[in-house]
């Protein structure tokens, strides 16, 4: 959908019969100014640098493809991308939506109904300030698991990488019971001010 709209927009702005090899910095800058002001584009409204960045990324992909491709006679469609190396506009201070404490508590209340992964991601996002997308990309072991030789439930304990007190064992995902030494209240003994959701 975006590709078709962007193609139509660039054909209208640059002209259907324009030789792509003649594109220049002047065309680039003029497009950015006109698009930012809302004088071109499907909506007819001013757009953000992020939108313009996406449009120009599409244009660059088309020109790069043409510079690598050949016609039915073996001739290159375009000798080189004439706009290569030009800077795309970027958002200086992207707006980040921050939820209120009341909204967080409401989400937390229903998060387990969505799934345990969502609940964990929500808590991590709230406690660390990272975006959910970044949390989703986390991988690798964050704890060591050891099964009891007698066939009992697995016990998980955080690796101790500091000289400070260890955090207590968590509930085992296999057994649903707390490991030995875990506090019965909702707080860590090594960080008593923070409650466990």
N, C-alpha and C positions, 0 to 999 in steps of 0.2 A: 504494500500500500504506500509506504513512505517513498520507495524507489520510483514508483510511477508519478507520484505528486512532485518529487524532486526533479525528475526528468522533465516533466512538463514545465516546471518553474524555470529551470536552467535554459531550456529551449526558447521559452518566451523572453527571458532576460537577455540572453546572449545572441539570439537569432538562430533560426533553423538552419541557415546556410553558412553560419560562421565556421571558418576553418579553425579547428581546435589548436593548431600549431601557432596561431596568432594571439592566443590568450596571454595576458600579461598581468603584472602587479596592479595596473590601473583597473582592469576588469575585476580582479580579486577585491580590491579596496572598495570599488563602487558597489559590488554585490553586498559586501558586509554592511555598508552604510544604508543601502536601500532596504535590505532585509530587516535590519535592526529598526528602521523607521516604520516598517509595515507597508511600504509602497509596493513590495512584491511578495508573492507567496499566497498560498491558498486561503489563508484566514483574512488577509488584508489588515492585520493588526501587528503592532510591534512585537518582536520576539526577543528572547534572551540570547546571550552569547552561546549557551549550551545548544540551543536549536540551530544557530548558525554553524556552530562547530560540526554538528551532525550532517548538515547539508553539504558543507565543504568536504567532509570526510567521504561522502558519497561521490562527489565530483572527482576527488582525487583517485578514488578506487576505479572509476570509469576511465580516467586518463591513464592511469598505470596499466590497466588491462589493455588499452589501445596501444600503448608503447611496447607491450610484450606480444601482441597478436599480429597475425598476418592475414591478408585477404586470400581469395581463391587463386591468385597468381603468385603468391609467395611474397608479396610486398608488405612491409610493415605498415600497419594502419597509421601509426604516429611515430616519428623518429624518437621523440623523447617527451616526457611530461613537462610542458612549459611552466607549470605552476609549482613544480617540485621545490621544496624548501621554504615556501611561504608559510608564515605563521597564521594559525587559526586562532580566533578569539576564544578566550577561556573565561569562565566565571571567576571573578576576583574573590568574592565571599559567598559561596553557595549557601542558601538558606537551609538550615537543618531543623526539621520539626522536632521539638522536644515535648514529650508528654508531661502532664502534671503528675504529682504524686497520687492524686485521686484517680486519674486515668490508669496509672500503673497498677494501683491496688485492684482496680476493677478487672484489668487484664489478667493479673496474677490469679485472681479468684477463679477465673474460668479457664486458665491456661492448661490445666491438667486434663480438661475435657477434650481439648484439641489434640494433646499428646504430650508425652514426657519430654520429647525433644524440644517442642515449642516452649514448654515451661522452663527448661534449662537455658535455652537461648535467650528467653526474655529476662531471666534473672542475670545471666552473664552480661547482657546488653545494659541493663540497669546499673549493675555494680561496677562495670569496667568502662562504660561510656562508648564501647565499640558498637558499630552498626551490626544488625542481624546478619547482613550479607557477609561481613567479615568473619563473624562467629561461625557461620555455616561452613566456611572454608577451612576451619581449624581441623587439623588431622594429627595423627600420631598419638602415642600413649601419653596420657597425663597422669597415670597412676600405675602402680604395679599390682597385679592380682596374684594371689597364691591360694591354691586350693588346699584345704586341710587333708592330711593323709588318710584320715578315717572316712573320707567321703563326705565330710560336712560341707557347709556353705562356704563359698569363696569369701575371702576377706580382702577388702581394698583399703590401702593406706596410701596417703600422698607421700611422694618422695620427699625426704627432708633435704633441701638444698641450702638451708640456712642453719645458723647456729641457734636459732630461736626455738621455742616450744613447737612440738609437732601438733598438727591438727588431729583430732580424734578420727577413728575409722568411721566411714559412712555406712549407711544401710547397704547391705549386699543386694545387688540387683537380682541375684538368684533366690535368696531366702526371704528378703523383705524385713529381716531382723537387724537390729543394730549390733555392731561388733563390740567386743569388750572395751570398756573405758569410754564409750560414747556417752555424752551427757543426755539425760532424759529430758531436760528442758530444751527449749528451742534455740540455745546459743552454743557457740564454740567455747571451750574452756580457754583456748589460746587467744581468742578475740571476743571477750564476753559482751562487748557492746553491740555486735552485729548478730542479728537473729538469722536462723536458718529458715528460709521460706518453706 
